[in-house]
Amino acid sequence: MKHTVVMSSPIPSIAREILSQRYEVVEHSASGTRSEETMALMAVEADGLITLNHDPVTRRVLESNPNLRIVANYAVGVDNIDLSAASELGIVVTNTPGVLTEATADLTMALLLAAARRVPEGDRMVRSGEFHGWDPFMLLGASLQRKRLGIIGMGRIGTAVARRARSFGMEITYHSRSAHEEAERELGALRLDFDELISTSDFVSLHLPLKAETRHMIDRSALERMKPGAYLINASRGPLVDESALADALTAGTIRGAALDVYEREPAVEPRLLPLDNVILLPHLGSATEEARTEMARIVATEVTAVLEGGRPRFQVN
Ligand code: GLV
C-alpha cells in the first residue's frame, strides 16, 4: 500500500514532483486560515502531512491519526505546532531553515529602509496627485549611517540582517542567549542586555521564534523605554509585540515609526494601525521569493520522504 502525503495547501510543484514518485499525494486547495477541525480531518488520511505556518497543528490534530509519522512545516517557525504532543506521539516535526534566511533578511532591510526613508508615504503622495515638485522639506526621513541597529535574536536571519546593515554604515548591537564571536569580530557587533539594547537603539529589529517566553517581549514598558526617534521592525512573529501598545506608542509619538510583516492575530491587523502614516504594513512576505519558496518545497518533500522511508530527516525540531 502506498503511503499518503497530504498538503494542507498548494505549494511549489517541485514538492508534488518529488512525492508523487512514491506516494499518493492529496493537495487541498488554498483557503486562508484553517480551523483545528479542518486540520484534524486532513490529518486523518495522512502518513505525512505538509502544513503552512498558520495551520493549527494541535494535540487533537496529531491524535486524529495513529499512522501519522511526520508533520513537515513549510516554514522555519514552528509555533503553530504542539511540539511536545508530537514528541509524545512519536511524530517527527521538521521545518525549512537556511533557504529562507537571505530572503527574510532582504525583506527586513526593505522594511527598515522603507520606514527610514518614508517610501510608502512618497508612493501614496505621487499616486494621489499631491506631488507638486521637489521640496527641501518634503518627507524627510532618517539616515542609516552611524545609526545603531539593535538586533534581538542573533540566529541565522539576525546575522544576515546585521551583515546587510553593516554595509549601510550602521552600528550593530544584539541581544541573544549566546555570544556570536564571528559577528563580534567581523561586524563589530556589540552584545547588550535587553534593556540596554532597546533604550539605545535607533532601530530595533526582532528575529526570534515565538515561544511562551518571547510573547509580548515588546510590551508597553519596552516601547516606553525606546528612544523617541526609534523605529521597530518586525519580520519574525507578530505576537512578540503587544500590537495594541504599539498602536498607542505610534499614535502618541513615543517612537518614531514601525514596519511590520507579521501581526499578533494574523491575518487580522489592529485597526488603529491602519490610518497611521508612521507604520508600514506588509502581508507576511518574509520568505516570499520564488527561489526561497521553491527550496522550501523541495525540503518538505525530501523530509517527508526521508521519514516515510525509515531514514533521518535533516531538519527535525522535536
Ligand atoms: C515564515 O513565517 C516562516 O516561519 O518561515
Residues whose N, C-alpha, C, O or C-beta is under 5 A from the ligand:
A	BS01	GLV	N53 Y74 A75 V76 G77 S236
